Amino acid sequence: MSFFAVIRRVLLIGCMGAVIVTIAQADELLLVAGGGKGSDGGSAIGAAMGQPFGMAIDAAGNLFIADFSEHRVRKVDTKGVITTVGGTGEKGFSGDGGPAVDGQFNAMHDLVLDRERNIYIADSSNLRVRKIEAKTGILSTVAGNGEKGVRGDGGPGAEASLDGVASLFFAPDYTKLYLGGFSGVVRVLDMKSGVIDTVKGLPGGRSIAVDSKGNIYVAGGSTLRILRPDGTIEVLVDKKKAQPGEVTIGDNTKHLGFDADENVFIADDFGHAIKKYVVAEKKVILIAGTGERGTAGVGGPPLVAQLDGPHGVYFHPPTNTLYIGDSRNKRVLKLVTEKSPTSPTANQTVVPLFDLKTEREPATVVETADAIITQIGDRVRGRHAREAKFRAYDEYNTFYWEYRTIGIEIVDRVAKGGDDVTFNITSLWPLNTPDFRAFYVGKNTVAEYAHNVDSKQIDDTHYTAIVKSNSRERRPLRMGDVIEFEFSPFLVKPPRGRANYYGSAIVYVVGRGVVPWYGVGEWLDPEPLPETAWLGGHTTLPYQYSDEPNHRLKQMATNIAPRNAQPFMLGRRLHHTDFGTGAHSEKGNPQYEEQAGKLGPQFVATSCIACHVNNGRALPPETGKQMLQSVVKVGADQNAAPHLQLGTALQPQSVSGKPEAAVQIAGYDMIAGKFADGESYELRKPRYDFSGVTPSHFSVRLTPQLVGLGLLEAIPEAEILAAADPDDADGDGISGRALTVLDPQSNVLRVGRFGYKASQPKLLHQIAGALNTDMGVTTSIFPIVDHEATESAAKGAPELADEDLDRMYRYVALLGVPARRDLDELTSKRGEKLFVEARCAKCHASSFTTSEFALLAELRSQKIQPYTDLLLHDLGAGLSDTLGDGSPSDGGATGAEWRTPPLWGIGLTAGVSGGEAYLHDGRARTLSEAILWHDGEAAAAKKAFVEMSADDRSSLIRFLKSL
């Protein structure tokens, strides 16, 4: 289908937070930013803008714009809000070493981003290249001393003279930054050494682009040339030699960029058009613009739209979108193409899990002219949030899946100039006019609130309560008021189980939304947690005050949608069901008869919860006891070819007859060592004893914790791939790589992200795989049990229905992430600094932003801190098993390669699991031991830890336990 083929118009309700967005057809240009008089903090569409030149998008989907005439770097976030991240708006040169927003620029022409999201700016009239540090916002100069010229080759870039910088372009591996100068000289900055040089033999041209093969495209005047790695130069386009009627480039070409196939986009300034050089056809085609300057045509076909002096072109592969800096019209436009994004390698195409075509669930926060409307789900509680005496707030009461979830709609009119906040409650069973309480006081009882009313009943299952004042402070509501509310869902004669319950203590900040909270002061007054504690974004749980550490990882996400509250409960019931007997793991709950008899014939455990106790990580059994909370992967060879008798995993239990094999820990080999300060330590390495069949190649993998898995699934592939450095191009000794795997449903190539070896691309596949290998329960995804080899061996129809599998997915995906603790504790803060200095964060990456296209609204566009890069890393011989996951020649993981495990929730291990054990087989009894087992790519980090003082080591561990 052609580039301009029409694709279906999709109306996305709330796909960008609370905004209604229309996604363009491929034959439409849409306005992204500018075109009005709006200011920072408001919508980018209609904002005041100078002349947008260079643009770039980070892995989170934020658009950065070099505003030439306003001397500022602008940012448009995924919700369409525009802000300034660099520059005061006054031209000049100042600000290095301080916040970029306080610095001055002068006529910036371009900007690019590196893998860490740092921004590099062509500060053209200042004759410099400046950098804004992503993590700190600090401004610095990386090239140019402010003197005009072409001097300083072979020395530090910051000491060299430049002739002005018109364009910037990173080499594919980000080791070099190319600078296109106004005089046509192209300089190159080595990103590791900081040394600058001139690209020899390159024809004059101010606009440059470097493709994945190392070809350098240069546009200057009315020509487009290419310098190949072998030094040959070819003129690709020359306007002077164009035939009559032939599309060619203009006399003043500006920025260049590549599409998904590395054809070259060209911004034609004087031609008022965007063109593209098609490499395979060796010709130029017109993409957008009529050739006449003007403003008309936005919202229509690109070939009838008018542009005025476009300078910037930027193609974003994950969304197949071309961004255009329509400079003199003071606006940024976009054109969505139908071409699939290319993969990280030349011959593969990685298909994203979520993209424009994903049929997303409705947003849970919607903004109208009159109100901000927030929708969340809730469940019944046995006691109040701050009652440690009963330890009955976070536990689940019997029959929790029957009519015991509630939907809450919060209509905040104060946020739009009104005077009230309305709370609408929808139940699944008639309630006895629930009490509604707001504005926590807590001085006399932990259930004391300043605002206490009976909600108004609309019908049998709908109730409402209106709050018009801050009852605690006895004044009208205003923006920023913290409303903790709770209501009592008293069921009217439920079919079975308890009737009277309490609700969750939920905190809503007027004008902001529902937030995770913590208690402050003697009475534990509610305060929103600082966002540094929001490890799971808006899914983050509030602090726990009910003394139930074992229940910490079992809770609903704080922002769960009403539509998912009941499926969450039904999924939880399946998670706790014995697929042999149908029994529930928690006393007082009835048998789930429909699920009985599905177990085996061979299996590891009878239920999910049997391994994932409290949803935490498993502990290795005592020496001599069977291993029933781990998966023992087996193979006929080191590349994981199925074992002839055991298949791909050992199942030590059987419904009838003798199990195929079993394994136990025979003992441990102890390894002594010393820290640099002389303190001794001792590591242990397990030895295993098999009964029945003894495989020569195996890998023991203990049950991991269930934390934030839905959020990990929602991390954009582009973010994962951007961190990969399989050939260690930057020379830092760390060469993480993404594992690409086939989707078992669609057979397309995906990025692997789940499991110890990143072998599963989707959470649904991970769950279905565990049902199959661990319990012998078949699904439509994996209809054949592990130890059978052919389709004829399938048990017939899948044992677990797709609807039930989806419920299990929603349960696991929407478990809340515990908040970070010890935020202000100095030892923990020092430990965080040491964690970074030791380069632990090179693999345990602290932050991502999830996809705006994620299926579940709760997981969409969340800023998260999982402390993983989801990449495979070689951790050395000490942690290597005799079994990998597929042949390394085909890209499979070796025995020494492990996916970086997320660290969120790791500090709760002792309380959740009843003890501590870390790493894939639980050999590490402490976090310190886990660090000491690191080697290979992590050798430098381990060395740094070994050389720390005892106090520093303690601080680092304290930080890890705050997660």
N, C-alpha and C positions, 0 to 999 in steps of 0.2 A: 504494500500500500504506500502511496506517495507521502512525502513529507507533509503536504497540506491536506491530506485526507481528513475528512471530518470524523471526529470521535464524539461519542455521546456526551452531552452536557450533564454533569453530575452536580446536584445541589447537596452540599454537605452542611447539615445543621450542626453548628458548634464544632466543626472540625478543628478550629483554632481557638479553643477555649470557649468564649461566650459569643463568638462572632459568626454570623451567617455568611458563608463564602461560596461564590460560584467558581468552580474550576473551569478554566478555559477549554474550549474546543481547540483542536490543533490548527484551526484556521482563524483564530482570534488573537488579537493582542489585548492584554489587560493591563490596567494601571496597578503598579505595586506601591509606589511611593511618589510623593511630590504632587505638583499640580494645584496647590492651594496656599493657604496662609496659616495652617495649623502649626502647633508648636510641639516640642518634645513632651513625651508622656501621653500623647494622643495617637490617633490613627495615622499610620504612615501615608495612607491614601488621603490626599488633601492637605498634607503637611507642606509647609514652606521649605523650599530647597533651592540651593544655588545651582551649580552645574555638576550633575553626577558624572564622574568619569569612570574610574576603575571600580570593580565590584568583586566580592567573593562571598561564599557561603560556608560556614563551618559545619562540622559533622552533626551539630544539633539542629541545623536548619535556620540559623540566624543569618540574615543578609547584612553585609557590611559594605558601605558606600564611601568612596573618596569624593567629597564635595569640594570641587575645585575652587569655586568662587567664594564659598563660605568658609573655606580653610578648616574644615572639620571632618572627622570620621563619624559617619552616622551608622546606626544599627537599627535594623527592623527585625524584631523578634518573631517567633512563630505565631504569636497572637496578633501580629500586624501593628504592634506599637513601635513608634520611632523614638530613639533617644540619641544622644551624643556620647561617644566613648573616647573621643580625642579632639582637642582643640577648643579654644574659647570663642572662635568666630572672628577674632581679630588677627590679621595677618602679622607675621613676625617670626622670630625664632627664639623660643624659650621653653623651659619646662623639663629638660632632661634630668632624670633622677627623681622626678616627682610624678604625681598623678597626671596621666595623659590629658584628662579633661581640663587641666589647668595650663597645659602647654600651648604653644603657638606654632602654627604651620603657615606655609606660604605657597599657595597654588599647587596642591597635591594632584598628581596626574593619575596615580594608580595605587592599588594595594593588593597584597596577596596574603594568604595564611599558610603557616607551616602545620605540621602534624599536631603540635600542641596548642593550636589555635592562636598562637601569637600573630599579631598583625604587623606586616611590613609595608611601609608607606613611601611612595615616591614623592618626597617633599621637594618638589621640583625647583621652585625659585630659591629655596634655601640650599640647593645643591647638595642634598643629603638624602639618605635612606634612613628613615626612623622606624623604631619598633615599639609596639605596645605589648607589654607582657600580659598574657591572657589571665594568669592567676592573680596578679597584683594590680594591673592597670598602670604600671609604671612605664614612663616614656624614656627612650634612650636613642642614641644614634649608632648605627652599625656600619654606615659607609658615608664618606664625604666629610670634608673639613670646612665647608662653606666657601672654598675658593674655586673659581671656575677654571677648568682645564682638564687634562687627561694625564695626570701624574700620580705617582705613588704605587705603580704596579710592583708586586712582590712583597709589599708591606701591608700593615694593618689597614683594613678598609676604612676605618674611621679617620685615618690620617691622610687619605688620598684626596685628590681634587677630582671633581666630577664636572661634566659639561651640562649638567641638568639631567634629570631622569624622567623619561617619558613613559616607560613601561617596565614592568617587573614580571618575571616568570621563573618559577622553581623548576629545577630538574626533577624528573619523575621520582627519584629517590630522596629528594629534598636535601641533598648534600651540597648543592650549588644554587645560588640565586643569581639569575641573569638580569642585567640592568641595561635597558635600551636608552642610549643617550640622544639628546637633541641634535648633536652633530653627526649622528650615524654610527658612533663608536659604541660597541657593545662590551660591557665589562662583566666579569663574573666574580662573585664573592663566595669563597669557600666557607661553608657554614660551620665547620668544625674548627678550623684554624683562624678564621676571620681575615685571611689574606685575600687581597683583590688582585685581579689581573685583567688583561684585555684579551678578548677572543680574537685570535689571529686569523687573517684571511677572510674575514667576514665582510661582505659588501655593506655599504652604508644603508642604514635604516633605523628608525627610531622605535618601531613596533616589533616586538619579538614574541615567539612562542616556541616551546620545546616539547616535542612529542615523546612517547614512551620508548622510541628507538634511538633517541638522542639527536634526531634531526632538529636543526634550528631554522625556523621560518622567520624571515625578516621582510617587513614591508616598509618601503620608503618611497616617497613621491608617488609614482604611478606604476610601481613594480612590486612583485612578490617573488622573493628568492628563497632558496633552501640551501643550507650548508649541512652536508651529511657528515657523519662521524669519520668517514675516510678522507675528508678534506675537500671533496668535490663540491662545486657550486653549480646550481642550475637556476635559470630564470624560469619561473613557472608561469607568471603572468606579466605582460608588458602592455600597458594601455596603448602605446604608440603602434603596436603591431596587431591590435585587435581588428577583426573584420567588421564591416558595416553590420549593424544589428546585433553584434555579439555582446553579451554582458561581460563587462570587465571591471577592474577596480578604478577608483577615482584618483584625483591628483593629490589628495591629502588623506591617506589612510591613517586610521588611528589604531585602536587596540585589536589584537588578534585573540582567538580562542579556538578550542577544539570541540567538535561534537563527539558522540559516543564512538564513532568510527575514526576519529582523528582527522576528519575533514576540517578545513580551516575557516572559521567565522571571521569576517572582516567588517570593522566599523568604517564606513565610508563617509567621512565628515562632509566634504563639499558635495557629495552625491546624495546626501540626506537619506541614506539607505543602509541596510545590513545585507551583506553578501556572503557567499560561501564558496570556497574553492573545494571542489570535489576531487579528491586525490585520484581515485580510480579512473575518472572520466577526463581528468586534466582540463577542467573547465570551471568557470565561475557561474554561479546561479544567484538569482535575486531571492532574498528571504523575506525582507520587509522594507516598506517604504515605496513611495511613488517616484522619488527623485525630485519632487517639489517640496520645498520647506513649508511647514505648517503644523497644525495641531490636530487636524480632523482625523477621524477613523478609528480611534481607540474603542475597543469593544467589537470591532469588525475584523474582516480578513486582513492579514498583515500586508498584502500587496496593494491594498487601497488605503492604507493608513499613511498619514504624513508624519515625517520626522524632521527634526531640525538640528543638524550638526551632531549626529550621534558619535560619541567617543568610546563608550564602553560596551564590550560584549563579554558575557560570562555564561558558560553552559554548566548546569548542575546535573550530573548523571543520575543520582538517585531518584530525582523527580522528572527527569527528561525535559528540563525547562531551560530555555534560553532567556537570559536577562539582558536588557538593552538600556544603556545609559543614554537616554534621549536628551542630550546635554543642554542645548539652548532652550528646549521646552521645559527644562527644570523638573524632569520627572524620570522615573525608572519604570520600564514596561517589561512584560514577560510574555513569552510564547511557549506553550506546552507542546512538545513534540510527541509522536507516537512511538518513537524508536526505543527499544528496551535498552537499559543501561549496560555498559560493557563491564566485564569482570576484571579482577585484578591481574589476570593473565590473558595473553593474546588469544588463546584458543578456547576459553571457557567463558560462560556467562552465568554469574551468580544471580539468582532471582531473589529479590527481597521478599521477606515475609509479609510486609505491609507496604502498600503504595497507594497511588491515586485510585486504583481499582478496588481497593478493600472496601467492603460494605460495612462501614463502621457503625457501632451502636451509638445512639444519640448522646450528645454531650450532657453532662450532669450539672453544668453551670451555663446558664443562658442570660444574656444581658438584653433588656428591653429599654424602651424610652422611660419607663416608670420604675423599674426595679431590677435588681440582680436576683435571679431565681436559682437556688441551689437545691439539688435533690440528693439525698443519701439514704442508705438503708440502715436498719438497726435490728437488734435482737433482744430478747428478754434477758434479764439478769436476776440472779438470786438475791443479791444484796447490793449495797451502794459502793461506789468506786473507792472511797477512802476507808472502808471498813476492813482493817487487817484482822480483826478478831475472828470473823467467820470464814475468811478465805473462800468466799463464794461469789465473787464478782466476775472473775474471768472464766470460771468453770462453766460447763454446759449442762443445763438441767435436762432431766429425762424428757423424751418426746420433743426435743428442741427443733426437730424438722417439721413438726405439725403445727401450722398456724401461728408460729411464734417468732415471725419476723415482721417488721414494720417498715413502711416507706415514709420518709419525712421530706416535705417540701418547705423550704425557707424562702419567703418572698420579702426581700429587703428593699423597702421603698425609701428608707433614710439615705441609702447610697445614691439615690437620684433626686434628692431634695424633698422627699416626703417625711412623714413623722412616725412611721411604725414598721415593725417587722412581724410578719404573719407566719405562724408555724402550722402547716397542714399535715395531718397524720392519716395514713391509710393503713388499715390492718387487714389480715386475711381471715379474721374471725371477729364477731361482734365483741366490743369492749364495754365495760361498765364505766362509761364517761371518764376517760383517764384524767388523773390529776396532772397538771402541768406546772413545773417549777422552774424558775429562772433566777439568775443572779445569786450565785452561791455565797453563803455567809459562813456557816459551819462552826459558829462559836459555841453553840449548845449541843448540837448533834451533827454528825457528818451528813445529815440529810436536810440541813437547815438552809432554806433559800429565802430571799427577800420578796420574791414574786411567786405567789401560790394561788392558782385558780383551777376550777374545773374547766376542761376544754369544752367547746361548744360542739354538740353532735349534729352532723349534717345528715347522715343516715347510719345504717348499721355498722359500716366499716370506714366512715370518714369523719374526722374530727378536726377542729381548728382552734387555735389560740392566738390572740393578738397582743403584742407587747408594744406599748407606746411610750414607756418611760423607763429610765434606769432606776429601778426600785431601790437599789442599794444606795445610790447617791441622791435619790429623790429629785430628779431633773429629767427633762426630755432626753430622748435618745440622741446620740450624735455619732458621727463617724469614729471608728476605732474603739467603741464600747465593746468590752469583752462580756459576752452573754454565755454563761454556762447554763445549760438547760437539761432537764431530765423529766420524764413522765412515767406514769405507772400504768402499764398495759394489764389491766385486770380482765381476763377472758370470762365471758359469760357462758358458764356451763360447757366447757370444752369437752370433746368426746372422751379424752383420757388425759391423765396427768394433772399437774398443779394448775391452778387458775390465776393466782395473783403473783405478779412479778414487778420488778423495777426495770427501768430502762438504763441505757448507757449515759454516762456524764459526757455530754458533747459540748464543745466550745465553739461558738460562732462569733467572729469579730465583724462588727458592722462595717460594711463596705469592703470587706476583704474575703470573708468566707469561713468555712469550717477548717479548723487548724488542730494539729496535735498540741497537747498542753502539758504543763507540769505545775505542781503545787509550790507556792511561795509563802514563806513565813510560817508562823505558828499554826495557822488554820488551813494551810495549804491552799491559799487563794489561787484560782486558776490564772495562768499567764501563758500566752502562746510560746511554744518552744522556739528558740532562735533557729533560723533556717539551717544553720550549721549542724543542727541535731537531726534534721529531716533526712535520714539516710535513704528513705524510700519515697522522697517527695511527699505528695499529699496522701500516700498510702500509709505514711509513718504513724505508728501508734503513740498515744500519750504515755507518760511514765506510769508505772504500776504502783499503787499504794495499798493493795489488798493482800500483800504477802503470799502471792501464788506464783513463785518463779517457774514452776513446772508448766504453767499455762501460757507463758509469755509468747510462744511462737504459734499459738492456735487461734489467734484473733482475726476477725474481719479487718480488712483495710479500712482506715478511718474514712475514706471517701467512697466506700462501696456504693454502687448505684442501687436504687430500690429494686430494679429489675433483676439484680444479681444476688440479692440477699437470700432469697429462698433457694435458688440453685446452689448457692454456697453451702447452705445447710444440708441439702440433699446430697451434695458431693461429699460433705463431711461424713454423713451416715455411711456412704459406700466406703470411704477411707477407713472407717472403724469396723467394717463388716468382715466376718470370717467367711470366705467364699467356699468353705467346706460345709459348715453347719448353719451359716446365716446369722450366727450370734453377733451381738454388738459388744464391743470391748468394754463399754461402760455399764456398770450395774444398773438395773432397773429399766433398761430399754429392751423392747421386744425383739424377737428374731426377725430377720429380713428374709422371709421364706423364698421370695423370688430369686434371691442370689445364692441360695444354698445349692450344693452339689456341683459347683463349677470349678472346684479346685483340682489341680493336677492333670494327669496322674502323678507327675513328679513336681516337686515344688521346694522352695526355700522357706517360705512363711505362708501362713494362712490368710493374712490381711496386710494391708499397707501399714497400719499402725503397729503391727507386730515388729516391724523393722524400724519404722520412723516413730519411735516412742516419743511422745510429746512433740512430734515434728522436729526433734533434735537429731544431732549426730549420734550414731551408735558407738558403744564402747566395746572393745574386744572382750571376748569371754575369758574366763580363767583358763589357765593352762590345763589341757586335757578335756575341756568341754567343747562340744560341737559349735561350729560357727553358723549361727542361724539368723544373724542380723547383718550379713554381708553378702555381696555377690562375688563368687569366685569365677572369674572369666577363665575359660580354658580354650586350648587350640591344639591343632595337630602340628603347628609350627609357630615360629615367633611372629608370623604375620597374621595370626588369628584365623587360619583356615579351620573350619569346624572339626572338632574331634570326632572320630568315627563312632565312638560310643557315647560321648557326653554332650555333643553338640557344641554350643558356644559358651554355656555356663553350667556350672555344677549345681544340681538340685539334690540336696542331701536328705530329703524326706519324700515319702511316697504315700499315696492314698491307700494302696494295697501292695502287698509283696515287698520285696527287698529294695531299698533305695539304690540308685545307680552308683553312688559313691558318697563319701563324707570326708570332712577335713576338720582338724583341730589344731590348736597351737601346741606344738610339742615343747616349746621352750623359747628362750631368748638368748641370742649372743650379745654380750655386753661389750660396749666400746668405750674406753675411757678417753678423756681429753681434758684440756685446761684452757681457760680463758687467758688473755694476755696478762691479766693482773695476778695470775697464779691460782685463782679459784678453780677447783676441779668440777667436772661434770661427767655424767655417764649416760650414754645412749644405749638403746636396746633395739635389736633387729630380730623379728620373729622367725622361728623355724616351724614348718608345717608338717603334719603327719596325715597322710591320706589313708582311708580304708576303702576297699573295693578297687575301683580303677584309679591309678595314679597318673595324672597327666604330666608330661615333661615340660609343658609350657602353660603357665597359669599366672593369674594376677588377682590378688585378694583386694577387694574394695569395700570398705565399710560404708554403711548407710550414711549419706550426708544429711545435713539439716535442710529443712524446707523454708527458705527465706528469700523473698523477692524474686521468685522464678518467673512470674509473669512480667515483671519489669525487665529482667535480663532478656527475655524473649523480644521485648519491644525496643531494645537498643538497635538503632539503624545499622545495617551492614556497613555503611560507609564509615561509621565511627570505629567499628572493629577493625576494618581493613586499613584504616588510616594509621593505626598504631602498629601494624605488622611491619616487621623488618627482617624477613626470612634470611637475607644474605648479610645481615649486620652491616648495612651500608654506612651507618654512622659510626661504626667502629667502637661501640660502647660495650661490646661483649654480650649484648642481649639481642637475640634474634627470634623473637616471637613470631609465630606464623598462624594464620587462620586455617583451620581444617575445612575443606569443602566436601560436602557429602550429598548423596542423592536423597531427595525427599521420597520416602517410601509410598506416599500417596500419589504424587504428581510426577515423580521421576525427574524433576528438574533439580538443578544444582543449587544448594543452599550453603550458607555458612553454618558450620556446626558450633553449637554453644552449650549443650547440656551433656552431663556425664563427665567422669574423670578425664576422658580423652576427647571431649567435645564431639562425640560421635552422633549426637542427635540434634537436628536443626530446630525442632519445635517442641514445646512443652507437652503437647498432646502426644507426640511420638514417644517422648521419654516416659510418660505415664503408661501408654499402651505397651511399650517394651518391658516395663517393670511388671505389669500384669502378666505378660507372657512368660518371661524367664523366671520370675520370682514366685508366681502363684499358679502358672499353667492355665491362665484364663485368656481365652482368645477374644480378639476384637476384629472389626473390619479392616483395621490397619495391619495387624499381625494375626492372620487367621490360622496360622500353623504353630503349634507349640514347639519350643526350642529344640527338643531332641529328635523331632521328626524332620524329614528332609524334603518331602514332596508335597505337592498340592493334594494328592490323594490321601495324605495323612491328616488333612484338616478334619476337625470334628464336626463338620457341617456348618450350620449357621453360626456366626460369631456368638460367643456365650454372653458377652456384655454388650448391650445395645449402645448404639451411637449416642443416644440421648443421655444414658448414664455416664458414658465416657466424657461427654461434654460437661456434665455436672462435676465430675472429678477434676476436670481441667479448670473449671471456674473456681472450685474450692482452692486448689493449689495456687493458681495464678493470683488470687485475690486475698491471700493471707497477708496481713499487715506486717510491715517491717518495723522491728523495734528501733526506738530512737537512740541516738548516741547520748552517752551519759558523761559526767565529769567535765562538762564544757569549760568551766572556769577553774578547774583544779590544775594548779601549776605543773605538777609532775606529769600529768597526762598531756598537757599542752607541750611540754618539753619533749615528751616521748613522740608526739606527732612530728615535731621538727626533726628529731633524730631519725624517724622512719623515712622521711624524705631525703635527708642527708645521706643515709645509708643506701639510697637508691632502691629501697623496697617498692616505692611507688612507681618505678619504671614498669613493673608488671602488675602490681596491685593498684591499678589506676583508680583514683579517688572519685572521679565524676564523669557522668554521661548525661545526656538528655534523650529521653525516649522519643520514639517516632510520633509525629503528629498524625500518622495514618494508622496507628495501632487499633486493633479491633475493639478492645474494651476501653471505654471512655476513662475509666479510673487510671489506666496505665499510660494515657496519651500525654505527650509533651511534659513528662515529669523530669525534674532535675534530681538525679539520684547519685548516691555515693556508695557503690557496691564494693569498691576496692578489688577490682579484677579487670583484666583486659580481654578476658574470654579467649585468649590465644594459647597455643601450645608452646611450652618452653622445655628445653632439655635441662633437667635438674641433676644430671650426673649419674654415675654408676651406683652410688649408694642407694638411691631411690628407684633404680631401674628394676623392672620385672622381666621375666623371661618371655613375656607376651606383649605385643603391641596391639594396635587396632587397625589391621590392614597392612598391606605392603608399603613400606616407605617410598618405593619407586613410584607408586601410584598416589602418593600424597598421604598415606595413612600414618598414624602416630606410632612412633617407636616405643619400646618399653621404657625408655628414659624420659619420654615427653609426657607432660601433664598439663592439662588446662589450668590456668591460674584460678584457684578457688576464691570465690568472694569472701570477704572478711566480715561483712555486716552480720551481726548477731553472734559473732564468735565469742564475745565477752560474756555471754549468757550460758555458755556450755555447761558449766558446773551445775547451775540451778535447773536447767532444762533436762539434761541427760543424767544428772545424779553423779557426775564425775567428769573427768577430762581425758580426752584422747584425740589426737590430731593426725593429719596426713591421711593418705588413702587407705592405709591398713591399720591406723590407730597406734602405731609404734611410739609416737611422741606422747609422753605423759603430761607435758607442759608446753606452753607456747614457746618457751625458750628452747626446748628440745626440738620442736618443729623447725625453728629457724636454723638450728645447728645441723639439721639434716640437709639443708639446701646446699647445692653445689652446681656444677655446670654453669649455666648462664647466671645463676644466683650466687656464684662463688664470691664475688666482690662484696655483695650485701652481707653474706655470712661473715666474711673477714672483718667487715666494719663492725658487726655485732660482737665478734670475739674480742676485738680490740677496744671496745668501750669499757668504761669503768663500771663497777657494779651498780652504782647509782643510775648511770645512763641506761644500762640494760633494764633495770627495774622500771625506769620511766617509760621506755619503749613498750614494755609489757603492759604497763598501766594504760597506755594509750590503746593498745590492742583490746584490752578488756573493757574499754569504754565504748567499743563498737557493738 
